[in-house]
Amino acid sequence: MRDLNPALEQEFFDVFKRYCDLERDAGKQHDMSNYTLDRMIPLAEVAGHPERGLKIIHVAGTKGKGTTCHFLSSLLSSCGKRVGLFTSPHLATVRERFQLDNALVDYETLLSSGRRLVSAVDSAGLKPSLFELFTVLGLRLFADSGVEYVVFETGIGGRLDATNYVTPVMTAITPISFDHVALLGNTIELIASEKAGILKPSVPIVVSRQSFSEAEDVILARARELGCPVLWPVNSEMTYPYLPYGTAPYLRENFCTSLSIVNHLGLVPDVGSFRYPQLRARCERICDDPLVVLDAAHNGDSMRRLVEALNLLYSGVRFTVVLGIVKGKDAHRIVEALRGLNARFVLTNPHTGKGSDLAALAEEMRVAGLDVIEVRESISSRDDLPYDGPLLFTGSFFTALIGEELFSRDQ
């Protein structure tokens, strides 16, 4: 897989093996006792408060926040600024989470910084989660590297997310829809309220175009309470000097949010030095023979936008869709969105310890009348696929990972 050294990857995770990985444990991930900011200040203290002195741009949202962060980092670099980028989850290697000036941090630096942080945490007797450790590790790496700006993506929600202990110079909220309802609530208003928890008094916010008006209402109300100047994405026409032909419409929208942030900071990007970021598993074409597309869409709204993009960019192509969703996701809304795609489907389990409910997904597909040609417990080789025509791996980052493992250019 791309940029992955299995031995060094394992060595890095061995450094953190004593700490619970909430991202991979579905039960603990949705345990409210784990969803708190209480551990962050003591953790930041033992790390020397690396957030201080950094110009942090904090981004939350249900969909599009990762690509918005990648675009923003590339734009800031084109302005001549040094930038740290912290995102999650990763597809092929943990290094994707930690980027300096749009390049993956090398294993040697990650291992050295990780060992120092874990030693300090152990000495202090703290018990943070793995994501909390990664959050502070990223900031420590960025501070030590002398960056000016940090683009900081939330993990889950916003209000109680580990990233929300910082005071940013700007915030942004990308489109909000249904996801992580066990933690964030089962209405758009409740979810939007959690996302709007990243707003800080008088700190400007860029609000992306929202699919649900209720979400925008909640965000704007919170902005008024805190006196936050509200900004909007730039016009889509401003994307054309930067983005190549064939860029998915939803990616253009995310770019508009990023460019609005840069404009408000008073910075002027250099179009000639702008480099399109590698957006892994975001309508990403990783192979031409056969055609293979990866996309991490994992809720109904993001799947709807993916279907729109595929119908535009690959008109007339009938994909075989390898579909797998993580347990707890809204299978019904995901399947409803897929009714708009002319495709046949192979259902499987994502490559994750979070678990999935393959039987429930198969039943949703049956009720929707979609063309399911096979249900497989696992897919571990190309021989497990029924057909070598156009393939789409989607439903989760961990289903996209199957396509990465089988078709990555770096194999």
KEKE-3310 file (N, C-alpha, C; in steps of 0.2 Angstrom, whole numbers, plus 5000, padded with zeros to 4 digits):
npx = (5004:5001:5015:5017:5026:5027:5033:5039:5027:5020:5029:5028:5014:5016:5022:5011:5004:4998:4987:4970:4962:4950:4944:4944:4936:4921:4911:4917:4919:4907:4903:4898:4906:4919:4919:4924:4932:4940:4953:4962:4968:4978:4985:4990:4998:5009:5015:5020:5011:5009:5001:5001:5005:5003:4995:4979:4967:4952:4942:4926:4912:4901:4903:4915:4925:4938:4943:4942:4951:4963:4963:4964:4977:4985:4983:4987:5001:5004:5003:5015:5017:5021:5015:5005:4996:4983:4973:4960:4951:4965:4970:4980:4992:4997:5004:4998:4990:4997:5005:5017:5019:5012:5017:5019:5024:5039:5043:5054:5054:5041:5041:5051:5046:5034:5038:5044:5033:5024:5032:5032:5019:5017:5025:5018:5006:4995:4980:4976:4966:4970:4967:4967:4980:4986:4981:4988:5001:5002:5001:5013:5023:5021:5023:5037:5042:5042:5031:5019:5005:4991:4981:4967:4958:4943:4939:4927:4911:4912:4911:4915:4925:4942:4951:4946:4951:4959:4962:4957:4962:4953:4937:4928:4914:4909:4897:4883:4876:4867:4876:4886:4876:4873:4882:4881:4868:4851:4845:4846:4847:4852:4865:4871:4872:4882:4893:4894:4900:4913:4915:4922:4922:4921:4929:4931:4920:4918:4905:4900:4890:4874:4866:4855:4843:4840:4852:4861:4854:4856:4870:4872:4864:4872:4884:4880:4877:4890:4897:4903:4911:4903:4906:4906:4907:4917:4913:4909:4916:4928:4936:4941:4954:4962:4958:4958:4950:4936:4935:4926:4910:4906:4919:4923:4915:4920:4933:4929:4926:4938:4946:4939:4943:4956:4956:4950:4960:4968:4978:4986:4984:4996:4993:5001:5010:5002:4997:4988:4981:4984:4970:4965:4954:4943:4932:4942:4953:4962:4967:4968:4966:4960:4947:4947:4939:4940:4930:4926:4913:4901:4889:4871:4870:4883:4885:4875:4880:4891:4886:4880:4892:4898:4889:4891:4904:4908:4899:4888:4896:4895:4897:4904:4900:4909:4903:4903:4898:4901:4896:4882:4881:4870:4862:4850:4849:4860:4859:4847:4852:4861:4852:4851:4862:4868:4872:4880:4881:4893:4892:4901:4911:4919:4936:4940:4941:4929:4917:4903:4887:4882:4871:4860:4863:4862:4848:4842:4847:4840:4826:4827:4828:4840:4854:4861:4875:4883:4887:4899:4909:4922:4935:4950:4958:4961:4955:4944:4934:4921:4923:4932:4929:4925:4927:4920:4924:4917:4907:4913:4929:4936:4931:4935:4948:4950:4950:4962:4971:4971:4973:4982:4994:5007:5010)
npy = (4994:5012:5022:5015:5006:4991:4986:4997:5004:4995:4995:5009:5009:5000:5007:5014:5004:5002:5009:5013:5011:5020:5022:5010:5002:4998:4998:5005:5017:5022:5025:5036:5040:5040:5050:5065:5080:5081:5074:5081:5094:5091:5082:5090:5098:5090:5088:5100:5110:5112:5118:5132:5147:5143:5146:5140:5132:5127:5113:5107:5095:5084:5079:5081:5088:5083:5084:5097:5102:5097:5104:5117:5117:5115:5127:5136:5133:5137:5151:5153:5150:5140:5124:5114:5099:5090:5076:5063:5047:5037:5029:5020:5022:5027:5039:5047:5055:5065:5078:5088:5103:5098:5085:5068:5065:5058:5041:5040:5052:5052:5041:5045:5056:5051:5041:5050:5057:5047:5042:5053:5054:5042:5044:5054:5047:5047:5043:5043:5042:5034:5042:5055:5055:5055:5068:5077:5074:5077:5091:5093:5089:5098:5111:5109:5108:5121:5127:5139:5139:5128:5116:5109:5095:5089:5074:5066:5074:5089:5098:5090:5084:5078:5087:5100:5107:5118:5135:5143:5152:5154:5146:5132:5125:5111:5103:5096:5081:5065:5056:5046:5045:5040:5046:5059:5063:5061:5069:5082:5095:5092:5086:5096:5106:5100:5100:5114:5117:5119:5133:5148:5163:5177:5173:5171:5162:5150:5145:5131:5127:5120:5105:5103:5115:5116:5114:5124:5135:5132:5133:5147:5153:5150:5156:5170:5171:5170:5180:5178:5182:5179:5170:5165:5152:5155:5160:5147:5148:5153:5143:5137:5141:5133:5120:5104:5099:5089:5087:5082:5088:5090:5091:5103:5112:5110:5115:5129:5133:5132:5141:5153:5154:5156:5169:5177:5177:5186:5182:5178:5166:5158:5154:5147:5140:5132:5115:5102:5092:5075:5066:5054:5041:5049:5050:5044:5039:5025:5016:5011:5000:4986:5000:5007:5015:5023:5028:5035:5037:5036:5039:5043:5056:5059:5048:5051:5062:5057:5048:5057:5063:5052:5049:5060:5061:5048:5044:5033:5022:5006:5002:4989:4988:4987:4985:4989:4992:5000:4994:5001:5012:5021:5011:5011:5024:5025:5015:5019:5031:5025:5020:5028:5025:5016:5001:4985:4975:4970:4963:4965:4963:4977:4981:4981:4982:4987:4981:4975:4974:4963:4955:4964:4974:4967:4964:4977:4980:4971:4974:4987:4983:4982:4977:4964:4954:4946:4940:4942:4936:4941:4949:4946:4945:4948:4938:4935:4944:4945:4949:4959:4971:4989:4995:5000:5004:5007:5014:5015:5020:5009:5000:5005:5003:4990:4990:4998:4990:4979:4985:4996:5007:5006:4993)
npz = (5000:4998:5003:5015:5027:5033:5044:5052:5054:5062:5073:5077:5082:5092:5101:5107:5113:5125:5127:5125:5109:5104:5091:5085:5093:5094:5105:5115:5109:5108:5121:5132:5143:5139:5130:5132:5137:5148:5150:5142:5145:5156:5148:5138:5146:5150:5139:5136:5132:5117:5108:5110:5103:5090:5075:5074:5064:5065:5061:5058:5055:5046:5034:5021:5029:5030:5017:5015:5024:5019:5006:5012:5018:5007:5000:5010:5010:4997:4999:5004:5017:5031:5036:5047:5046:5053:5052:5052:5049:5045:5029:5022:5030:5046:5045:5037:5045:5050:5044:5037:5029:5018:5016:5021:5038:5042:5047:5057:5063:5069:5077:5086:5092:5097:5106:5116:5120:5125:5136:5144:5147:5154:5165:5171:5175:5168:5158:5144:5129:5113:5102:5108:5112:5100:5095:5103:5100:5087:5087:5095:5086:5076:5082:5086:5073:5069:5062:5056:5054:5058:5052:5058:5060:5067:5077:5081:5081:5090:5101:5112:5107:5106:5100:5103:5113:5111:5106:5092:5078:5067:5063:5055:5048:5040:5028:5037:5043:5046:5057:5068:5078:5091:5100:5096:5095:5088:5080:5067:5073:5085:5082:5075:5085:5093:5084:5082:5094:5093:5090:5096:5107:5097:5087:5070:5059:5045:5036:5028:5013:5018:5019:5026:5032:5045:5052:5048:5054:5068:5069:5066:5076:5087:5083:5084:5098:5103:5097:5085:5069:5054:5040:5022:5010:4995:4978:4966:4954:4957:4959:4947:4942:4950:4952:4944:4928:4929:4943:4956:4960:4974:4979:4974:4981:4994:4992:4990:5003:5009:5002:5006:5019:5018:5011:5021:5030:5025:5016:5000:4989:4978:4962:4953:4961:4969:4974:4970:4982:4988:4989:4998:4995:4992:4981:4973:4960:4958:4950:4933:4925:4930:4930:4945:4959:4974:4988:5004:5008:5021:5026:5023:5016:5012:5003:4994:4988:4982:4973:4964:4959:4953:4943:4935:4932:4927:4917:4910:4914:4921:4937:4947:4963:4978:4993:5010:5027:5043:5059:5066:5058:5047:5038:5030:5025:5017:5008:5001:4995:4985:4976:4966:4957:4943:4945:4950:4965:4977:4993:5008:5023:5031:5033:5048:5066:5071:5068:5059:5051:5042:5037:5040:5031:5019:5019:5018:5005:4998:5000:4994:4981:4974:4964:4969:4968:4975:4992:5003:5017:5018:5009:5002:4991:4974:4967:4974:4970:4958:4945:4933:4929:4930:4946:4962:4978:4993:5007:5019:5026:5029:5020:5008:5011:5007:4993:4992:4997:4988:4975:4975:4968:4973:4976)
capx = (5000:5005:5018:5017:5032:5023:5037:5039:5020:5019:5034:5025:5008:5018:5024:5005:4999:4995:4981:4964:4960:4943:4942:4943:4932:4914:4908:4920:4919:4900:4902:4898:4911:4925:4918:4925:4938:4943:4959:4966:4973:4983:4989:4994:5003:5015:5018:5022:5007:5012:4996:5002:5009:5001:4988:4976:4961:4948:4937:4921:4907:4899:4906:4919:4929:4944:4945:4942:4957:4968:4964:4967:4984:4989:4982:4992:5007:5005:5004:5022:5016:5023:5008:5004:4989:4981:4967:4959:4956:4970:4969:4985:4997:4996:5008:4993:4987:5002:5008:5021:5020:5008:5021:5018:5029:5043:5043:5059:5051:5035:5043:5055:5041:5029:5041:5045:5026:5022:5036:5030:5012:5017:5027:5013:5001:4989:4977:4972:4964:4974:4966:4969:4988:4988:4980:4994:5007:5002:5003:5020:5027:5020:5027:5044:5045:5041:5025:5015:4998:4990:4974:4965:4951:4940:4938:4919:4907:4916:4910:4919:4931:4949:4954:4942:4954:4963:4959:4959:4961:4947:4934:4924:4909:4907:4890:4881:4871:4867:4881:4888:4870:4874:4886:4879:4860:4847:4842:4850:4848:4857:4871:4873:4874:4888:4898:4895:4904:4920:4915:4924:4920:4924:4933:4927:4918:4916:4899:4899:4883:4872:4861:4849:4843:4841:4859:4863:4850:4859:4876:4871:4862:4878:4888:4877:4878:4897:4899:4908:4909:4901:4908:4903:4912:4918:4909:4913:4920:4935:4940:4944:4962:4966:4956:4958:4944:4934:4935:4919:4906:4907:4925:4924:4912:4924:4938:4927:4926:4945:4948:4936:4947:4963:4955:4949:4966:4972:4983:4985:4988:5000:4990:5006:5013:4997:4998:4982:4983:4981:4964:4964:4947:4938:4931:4949:4954:4968:4969:4965:4965:4953:4945:4945:4938:4939:4927:4925:4906:4899:4882:4867:4871:4889:4884:4871:4884:4896:4882:4880:4898:4900:4885:4893:4911:4908:4893:4888:4900:4892:4902:4903:4901:4910:4900:4903:4897:4903:4891:4880:4880:4863:4862:4845:4850:4866:4856:4843:4856:4863:4847:4853:4868:4867:4878:4878:4884:4896:4892:4906:4913:4925:4942:4940:4938:4923:4912:4898:4881:4881:4864:4855:4864:4859:4841:4841:4848:4834:4820:4827:4828:4846:4856:4867:4877:4886:4888:4905:4911:4928:4938:4957:4962:4957:4951:4937:4930:4918:4923:4938:4927:4925:4925:4920:4925:4914:4903:4918:4936:4938:4930:4940:4955:4950:4953:4969:4976:4971:4974:4986:4999:5013:5011)
capy = (5000:5018:5025:5010:5002:4987:4985:5003:5005:4991:4998:5015:5007:4996:5012:5016:4998:5002:5014:5010:5014:5021:5022:5003:4998:5001:4999:5010:5023:5025:5025:5043:5041:5041:5056:5070:5084:5081:5072:5085:5099:5087:5079:5095:5100:5086:5089:5107:5115:5113:5122:5139:5150:5140:5148:5134:5133:5121:5112:5101:5094:5077:5076:5086:5091:5081:5087:5105:5103:5096:5110:5123:5116:5116:5134:5140:5132:5141:5158:5154:5148:5133:5122:5107:5096:5084:5073:5056:5042:5036:5024:5015:5022:5032:5045:5052:5059:5070:5081:5095:5106:5093:5079:5064:5065:5052:5036:5041:5058:5050:5036:5048:5061:5047:5038:5055:5059:5041:5042:5059:5053:5037:5046:5057:5043:5049:5037:5046:5037:5034:5048:5060:5055:5058:5075:5081:5072:5081:5098:5094:5089:5104:5116:5108:5110:5128:5129:5145:5137:5121:5114:5104:5092:5086:5067:5065:5079:5095:5101:5086:5081:5080:5093:5106:5111:5123:5142:5144:5159:5153:5139:5131:5119:5109:5100:5092:5076:5060:5051:5045:5047:5037:5051:5066:5064:5058:5075:5087:5100:5090:5085:5103:5109:5097:5102:5121:5117:5122:5140:5152:5170:5182:5169:5170:5155:5150:5140:5128:5126:5115:5101:5104:5121:5116:5114:5131:5139:5131:5136:5154:5155:5149:5162:5176:5171:5171:5186:5176:5185:5173:5170:5160:5150:5159:5157:5141:5150:5155:5136:5134:5141:5128:5113:5101:5097:5082:5087:5081:5095:5091:5093:5110:5115:5110:5120:5135:5134:5133:5148:5158:5155:5160:5176:5181:5178:5191:5179:5178:5160:5158:5148:5143:5135:5127:5108:5098:5087:5068:5065:5047:5038:5054:5049:5043:5034:5023:5011:5012:4993:4989:5006:5007:5021:5022:5033:5033:5039:5032:5041:5044:5062:5058:5043:5054:5066:5052:5045:5063:5064:5047:5049:5065:5060:5042:5043:5027:5017:5002:4999:4984:4991:4983:4989:4987:4998:4999:4993:5007:5017:5021:5007:5013:5030:5024:5011:5024:5035:5021:5018:5032:5023:5010:4997:4979:4976:4964:4966:4962:4967:4982:4978:4985:4979:4990:4976:4977:4970:4961:4953:4969:4978:4963:4965:4984:4980:4967:4978:4992:4980:4983:4971:4961:4948:4941:4943:4938:4938:4945:4950:4947:4945:4950:4932:4935:4948:4941:4953:4963:4978:4995:4994:5005:5002:5012:5013:5016:5021:5002:4996:5008:5000:4984:4992:5000:4984:4975:4989:5002:5007:5005:4986)
capz = (5000:4997:5009:5021:5029:5038:5051:5055:5056:5068:5078:5079:5086:5098:5106:5110:5114:5132:5127:5121:5103:5103:5084:5083:5098:5093:5111:5119:5105:5109:5128:5134:5148:5135:5126:5137:5137:5155:5150:5137:5148:5159:5143:5135:5151:5150:5132:5136:5129:5110:5105:5111:5098:5084:5072:5072:5060:5068:5056:5060:5050:5045:5028:5018:5033:5028:5010:5016:5028:5014:5002:5015:5019:5001:4999:5014:5007:4991:5001:5007:5024:5034:5038:5049:5045:5057:5050:5054:5050:5039:5025:5022:5035:5051:5043:5033:5050:5052:5038:5037:5022:5014:5015:5027:5042:5041:5053:5062:5067:5072:5082:5091:5096:5100:5112:5121:5123:5130:5142:5149:5150:5158:5171:5175:5177:5164:5155:5138:5123:5108:5098:5112:5112:5093:5094:5106:5097:5081:5089:5097:5080:5072:5086:5085:5066:5067:5057:5058:5054:5059:5050:5063:5059:5073:5076:5081:5084:5090:5108:5117:5104:5109:5097:5105:5119:5108:5104:5085:5075:5063:5063:5049:5049:5033:5029:5043:5041:5051:5058:5076:5082:5098:5104:5095:5095:5083:5075:5064:5077:5091:5079:5073:5091:5095:5079:5083:5100:5092:5090:5101:5107:5093:5082:5064:5056:5038:5036:5021:5011:5022:5016:5031:5034:5053:5054:5047:5059:5074:5069:5066:5082:5091:5081:5087:5105:5104:5093:5079:5062:5050:5033:5018:5005:4989:4972:4963:4948:4959:4959:4941:4941:4955:4952:4937:4925:4931:4950:4959:4962:4981:4981:4973:4986:5000:4991:4991:5010:5011:4999:5010:5025:5016:5010:5027:5034:5021:5012:4993:4986:4971:4958:4950:4966:4972:4972:4972:4987:4987:4993:4998:4996:4991:4974:4971:4955:4960:4945:4926:4922:4929:4933:4952:4962:4981:4992:5010:5010:5026:5028:5017:5013:5008:4998:4989:4984:4978:4967:4959:4956:4948:4937:4931:4930:4924:4914:4906:4917:4926:4942:4952:4970:4984:4999:5017:5032:5050:5063:5069:5053:5044:5032:5026:5021:5012:5002:4997:4990:4980:4971:4960:4954:4939:4947:4954:4971:4981:5000:5012:5029:5031:5036:5054:5072:5074:5067:5054:5051:5034:5036:5040:5025:5014:5019:5016:4998:4995:5000:4989:4974:4971:4961:4973:4965:4980:4999:5005:5023:5018:5002:5003:4985:4968:4965:4978:4966:4953:4939:4933:4926:4934:4953:4967:4985:4997:5013:5025:5025:5030:5014:5004:5012:5004:4987:4993:4998:4982:4969:4976:4963:4976:4978)
cpx = (5004:5008:5019:5023:5029:5027:5038:5032:5019:5023:5031:5019:5010:5020:5017:5001:4996:4988:4976:4963:4953:4940:4941:4939:4925:4911:4911:4919:4912:4898:4903:4904:4918:4925:4918:4932:4942:4951:4964:4970:4979:4988:4993:4999:5009:5018:5020:5018:5009:5007:4997:5007:5008:4995:4984:4969:4957:4942:4933:4916:4906:4903:4910:4924:4937:4947:4946:4949:4963:4969:4966:4974:4988:4988:4987:4999:5009:5005:5011:5022:5018:5017:5009:4997:4988:4974:4966:4952:4961:4968:4974:4990:4995:4999:5003:4990:4991:5006:5011:5022:5017:5012:5020:5025:5033:5042:5048:5056:5045:5037:5047:5050:5036:5032:5042:5038:5024:5026:5034:5023:5012:5020:5022:5007:4994:4986:4972:4970:4969:4973:4968:4977:4990:4987:4986:5000:5008:5004:5010:5024:5027:5024:5034:5047:5044:5036:5022:5007:4997:4982:4972:4958:4949:4939:4930:4916:4911:4916:4915:4924:4938:4952:4951:4945:4958:4959:4961:4959:4955:4944:4930:4920:4907:4900:4889:4875:4871:4873:4883:4882:4870:4877:4883:4872:4857:4843:4847:4852:4853:4864:4874:4876:4881:4894:4899:4898:4911:4921:4918:4923:4924:4928:4929:4926:4916:4911:4898:4891:4880:4866:4854:4849:4843:4848:4862:4860:4854:4866:4876:4869:4868:4883:4886:4878:4886:4901:4904:4906:4908:4903:4906:4908:4912:4914:4913:4917:4927:4939:4944:4951:4966:4964:4956:4951:4942:4934:4927:4916:4907:4914:4926:4921:4916:4930:4936:4927:4933:4948:4945:4940:4953:4962:4954:4955:4971:4978:4981:4988:4991:4997:4996:5010:5008:4997:4992:4984:4980:4976:4962:4957:4942:4937:4938:4950:4961:4971:4965:4963:4965:4952:4943:4945:4937:4935:4925:4918:4903:4892:4878:4868:4878:4889:4880:4875:4889:4892:4882:4886:4900:4896:4887:4900:4912:4902:4893:4892:4896:4897:4899:4905:4903:4908:4900:4902:4899:4896:4889:4879:4872:4863:4856:4846:4855:4863:4851:4847:4859:4858:4848:4859:4866:4873:4875:4883:4887:4896:4897:4907:4919:4930:4944:4938:4932:4917:4907:4892:4879:4874:4859:4856:4861:4851:4839:4842:4842:4828:4821:4827:4834:4849:4863:4869:4881:4887:4894:4907:4917:4931:4945:4961:4958:4953:4945:4932:4927:4919:4929:4936:4928:4923:4925:4920:4922:4910:4907:4925:4939:4936:4934:4947:4956:4953:4960:4973:4976:4974:4979:4992:5006:5014:5017)
cpy = (5006:5021:5021:5006:4998:4987:4991:5005:5001:4994:5004:5013:5003:5001:5014:5010:4998:5006:5012:5014:5014:5021:5015:4999:5001:5003:5004:5017:5026:5025:5033:5044:5042:5048:5062:5074:5084:5079:5076:5090:5096:5084:5084:5098:5096:5086:5096:5112:5117:5118:5130:5141:5148:5144:5142:5136:5126:5120:5106:5100:5086:5075:5082:5089:5089:5084:5094:5106:5102:5102:5116:5122:5117:5124:5138:5139:5137:5149:5159:5152:5141:5131:5115:5105:5090:5082:5066:5054:5042:5030:5019:5016:5028:5039:5050:5057:5065:5072:5088:5097:5101:5087:5075:5064:5058:5048:5038:5047:5056:5045:5040:5053:5056:5044:5044:5057:5053:5041:5047:5057:5047:5039:5050:5053:5044:5043:5040:5040:5038:5041:5055:5061:5058:5065:5079:5080:5076:5088:5099:5093:5095:5110:5115:5109:5117:5131:5135:5143:5130:5121:5108:5101:5088:5078:5066:5071:5086:5097:5097:5083:5083:5086:5100:5109:5117:5130:5143:5151:5159:5146:5138:5125:5117:5106:5095:5087:5071:5056:5051:5047:5045:5042:5058:5068:5062:5063:5079:5093:5098:5089:5092:5107:5106:5100:5110:5122:5119:5129:5143:5159:5174:5179:5168:5163:5155:5144:5138:5128:5120:5111:5102:5111:5122:5117:5121:5136:5138:5134:5144:5157:5155:5155:5168:5176:5172:5177:5184:5179:5178:5174:5164:5158:5155:5156:5152:5143:5152:5148:5134:5135:5136:5121:5110:5099:5090:5082:5086:5087:5096:5093:5100:5114:5116:5115:5127:5138:5136:5139:5154:5159:5159:5167:5180:5182:5184:5189:5178:5172:5162:5152:5144:5138:5131:5120:5105:5092:5080:5067:5058:5045:5043:5054:5048:5038:5031:5018:5012:5005:4988:4996:5004:5013:5019:5029:5031:5035:5034:5034:5042:5050:5062:5053:5046:5058:5062:5050:5051:5063:5058:5047:5055:5064:5053:5040:5037:5021:5013:4999:4993:4987:4986:4987:4986:4993:4996:4998:5000:5013:5016:5018:5009:5019:5029:5020:5015:5028:5031:5018:5022:5031:5016:5006:4990:4979:4969:4967:4962:4966:4971:4979:4982:4980:4982:4986:4979:4972:4968:4959:4959:4973:4974:4964:4972:4984:4976:4971:4984:4990:4981:4976:4968:4954:4943:4945:4939:4941:4942:4944:4951:4946:4947:4944:4932:4940:4944:4944:4958:4970:4983:4993:5000:5002:5008:5009:5014:5017:5013:4998:4999:5005:4994:4985:4994:4994:4980:4978:4994:5001:5005:4998:4983)
cpz = (5000:5004:5015:5021:5035:5045:5055:5058:5062:5074:5081:5084:5092:5103:5110:5113:5120:5132:5122:5115:5102:5096:5082:5087:5098:5100:5115:5116:5107:5116:5130:5139:5145:5131:5131:5135:5143:5155:5146:5140:5152:5154:5140:5139:5150:5144:5131:5132:5122:5106:5105:5106:5091:5081:5070:5069:5061:5063:5058:5055:5050:5039:5025:5022:5031:5022:5011:5019:5023:5009:5005:5016:5013:4999:5003:5012:5001:4992:5004:5014:5026:5037:5041:5048:5049:5055:5053:5050:5045:5035:5025:5027:5040:5049:5040:5038:5051:5046:5039:5030:5017:5012:5022:5031:5042:5048:5058:5066:5072:5078:5088:5095:5100:5107:5118:5124:5128:5136:5147:5151:5155:5165:5175:5177:5173:5160:5149:5133:5118:5103:5102:5112:5105:5092:5097:5102:5090:5082:5091:5091:5076:5075:5085:5078:5064:5062:5060:5059:5055:5057:5054:5062:5066:5071:5075:5084:5084:5098:5113:5113:5107:5106:5099:5111:5117:5107:5097:5083:5070:5064:5056:5050:5042:5034:5034:5041:5047:5052:5066:5080:5089:5102:5103:5095:5088:5079:5073:5069:5083:5088:5078:5079:5094:5090:5081:5090:5099:5091:5096:5101:5102:5087:5076:5062:5049:5039:5029:5020:5015:5018:5020:5033:5042:5055:5054:5053:5066:5074:5069:5072:5087:5090:5084:5094:5107:5101:5088:5073:5058:5043:5029:5013:4999:4984:4969:4957:4950:4960:4953:4940:4945:4953:4945:4934:4927:4939:4952:4961:4970:4983:4980:4978:4992:4998:4992:4998:5012:5008:5003:5016:5024:5015:5016:5031:5031:5017:5005:4990:4979:4967:4955:4955:4970:4969:4974:4976:4985:4992:4993:5000:4996:4983:4970:4966:4956:4955:4939:4923:4927:4932:4940:4956:4970:4984:4998:5013:5015:5029:5022:5013:5009:5002:4992:4984:4980:4972:4962:4956:4951:4942:4932:4928:4926:4921:4909:4908:4922:4931:4945:4959:4975:4990:5005:5022:5039:5054:5066:5064:5050:5038:5027:5022:5015:5006:4998:4993:4984:4975:4965:4956:4950:4941:4949:4960:4974:4988:5004:5019:5028:5034:5042:5060:5075:5073:5062:5055:5044:5033:5036:5033:5019:5013:5016:5008:4995:4995:4995:4982:4971:4969:4965:4970:4969:4987:5001:5012:5023:5011:5004:4997:4979:4966:4969:4975:4960:4946:4939:4929:4931:4941:4957:4974:4990:5003:5019:5022:5025:5024:5009:5004:5008:4997:4987:4993:4992:4975:4969:4971:4966:4978:4975)
residu = (MET:ARG:ASP:LEU:ASN:PRO:ALA:LEU:GLU:GLN:GLU:PHE:PHE:ASP:VAL:PHE:LYS:ARG:TYR:CYS:ASP:LEU:GLU:ARG:ASP:ALA:GLY:LYS:GLN:HIS:ASP:MET:SER:ASN:TYR:THR:LEU:ASP:ARG:MET:ILE:PRO:LEU:ALA:GLU:VAL:ALA:GLY:HIS:PRO:GLU:ARG:GLY:LEU:LYS:ILE:ILE:HIS:VAL:ALA:GLY:THR:LYS:GLY:LYS:GLY:THR:THR:CYS:HIS:PHE:LEU:SER:SER:LEU:LEU:SER:SER:CYS:GLY:LYS:ARG:VAL:GLY:LEU:PHE:THR:SER:PRO:HIS:LEU:ALA:THR:VAL:ARG:GLU:ARG:PHE:GLN:LEU:ASP:ASN:ALA:LEU:VAL:ASP:TYR:GLU:THR:LEU:LEU:SER:SER:GLY:ARG:ARG:LEU:VAL:SER:ALA:VAL:ASP:SER:ALA:GLY:LEU:LYS:PRO:SER:LEU:PHE:GLU:LEU:PHE:THR:VAL:LEU:GLY:LEU:ARG:LEU:PHE:ALA:ASP:SER:GLY:VAL:GLU:TYR:VAL:VAL:PHE:GLU:THR:GLY:ILE:GLY:GLY:ARG:LEU:ASP:ALA:THR:ASN:TYR:VAL:THR:PRO:VAL:MET:THR:ALA:ILE:THR:PRO:ILE:SER:PHE:ASP:HIS:VAL:ALA:LEU:LEU:GLY:ASN:THR:ILE:GLU:LEU:ILE:ALA:SER:GLU:LYS:ALA:GLY:ILE:LEU:LYS:PRO:SER:VAL:PRO:ILE:VAL:VAL:SER:ARG:GLN:SER:PHE:SER:GLU:ALA:GLU:ASP:VAL:ILE:LEU:ALA:ARG:ALA:ARG:GLU:LEU:GLY:CYS:PRO:VAL:LEU:TRP:PRO:VAL:ASN:SER:GLU:MET:THR:TYR:PRO:TYR:LEU:PRO:TYR:GLY:THR:ALA:PRO:TYR:LEU:ARG:GLU:ASN:PHE:CYS:THR:SER:LEU:SER:ILE:VAL:ASN:HIS:LEU:GLY:LEU:VAL:PRO:ASP:VAL:GLY:SER:PHE:ARG:TYR:PRO:GLN:LEU:ARG:ALA:ARG:CYS:GLU:ARG:ILE:CYS:ASP:ASP:PRO:LEU:VAL:VAL:LEU:ASP:ALA:ALA:HIS:ASN:GLY:ASP:SER:MET:ARG:ARG:LEU:VAL:GLU:ALA:LEU:ASN:LEU:LEU:TYR:SER:GLY:VAL:ARG:PHE:THR:VAL:VAL:LEU:GLY:ILE:VAL:LYS:GLY:LYS:ASP:ALA:HIS:ARG:ILE:VAL:GLU:ALA:LEU:ARG:GLY:LEU:ASN:ALA:ARG:PHE:VAL:LEU:THR:ASN:PRO:HIS:THR:GLY:LYS:GLY:SER:ASP:LEU:ALA:ALA:LEU:ALA:GLU:GLU:MET:ARG:VAL:ALA:GLY:LEU:ASP:VAL:ILE:GLU:VAL:ARG:GLU:SER:ILE:SER:SER:ARG:ASP:ASP:LEU:PRO:TYR:ASP:GLY:PRO:LEU:LEU:PHE:THR:GLY:SER:PHE:PHE:THR:ALA:LEU:ILE:GLY:GLU:GLU:LEU:PHE:SER:ARG:ASP:GLN)
# end
